[in-house]
Amino acid sequence: MSLPIPGLVWAFRIHPDGSAEILPIDKPVDFNQGGLLWLHFNLADGRSLQWLAGAAFDAPPQALALLLSKDTFQQLHATEDAVYGVICDLMRSIDETTEDTGYLRFFMTEQLLLSGRHQALSSVDATRRALEDGHRIDSAASLLETIVENVASTMERIADRVAQSLDAIEEQVLAGDTSDQLLKLGPLRRTCVRLHRQLSGLRVIFHRLEQRNVKDIKPALRLRAGKLAQRLDGLDHNVVEMRERSRLLQEELHLLIEEQGNNSLRVLSVLTALLMPPTLISGLFGMNTKGLPFADNDLGSLWAIVLMLLSSFVAYLAMRRIGIIR
């Protein structure tokens, strides 16, 4: 008697007309019924690893090893009757997409797509929802392309949020407001670096597949690598531009903060220069020695104060003349 597949997150059967049927994960899956099967596994569950290792799939040993591994190197391999590899995706929390990187492992034939992840991923979940909403799939390659398109769309939404935040920071910088802008800019720049790292690896594997001779691959497995690579190239170009823009904004903020610090030091220096002559005079009159000026004059203190003010005024005129005070 057949048993339910352990560690299965969801299962779909894609019928010849492209419609998707949701299969219950708590019941056995019939592999002989026809159509394209998509089985998505939680690879953090040891039972799913045992089932995959012992399942009778006609898969190359290296494909099965890659599916069961924890390798984080993005790669894509194609044989005559199978496509397998590892691609990046963004992790998903309960209610939103995060900026942390996860990896989707897959093995694909004309009739079967096995995929797995160790953490919840955003793009495969978006593909699942699309199938539930009636999105039609005409081949295994089309299903994998949909997943990759959702990877690009997810990263594009993150990039759009970064661009809006950079616009807001730039407005504040141009207005002369530098308060807390560096604290806001640092995480945005880190996000751009992460997205570029993920996209650069993803676009490289599709460019390599595009350059290969794919005529010997079965039609149902022929990915439109050129189209996917073109979209990833455009998205990566935008991310690189935002990364450079964030770097320039960071440098401009450092210059503004340095200029504000220099202005503060300049004001402090001017005040010190203005107060130095009166301090010298008050120190002179505070000496307990004979022969001090105005010692026997009833208006001596007043004259000492006038002398201190006059010395500050002379210091002010001198700094105006040499350009310290503008």
Salt bridges, closest charged atoms under 4 A:
ASP17 OD2 - ARG136 NH1 3.90
GLU21 OE1 - HIS15 NE2 2.95
ASP45 OD2 - ARG47 NH2 2.77
ASP100 OD1 - ARG194 NH1 3.68
GLU110 OE1 - LYS218 NZ 3.62
ASP125 OD2 - ARG92 NE 3.56
ASP125 OD1 - ARG128 NH2 2.72
ASP125 OD2 - ARG129 NH1 2.31
GLU132 OE2 - ARG128 NH1 2.99
GLU145 OE1 - ARG224 NH2 2.88
GLU149 OE1 - ARG231 NH1 2.29
GLU156 OE1 - ARG231 NH2 3.06
ASP167 OD1 - ARG245 NH2 2.37
GLU170 OE1 - ARG245 NH2 2.87
GLU210 OE1 - HIS207 ND1 3.63
ASP233 OD1 - ARG203 NE 2.52
ASP233 OD2 - HIS207 NE2 2.76
ASP236 OD1 - HIS196 ND1 2.79
ASP236 OD2 - ARG203 NH1 3.84
GLU241 OE2 - HIS237 NE2 3.10
GLU244 OE2 - ARG243 NH2 3.62
GLU244 OE1 - ARG247 NH2 2.95
GLU251 OE2 - ARG247 NH1 2.79
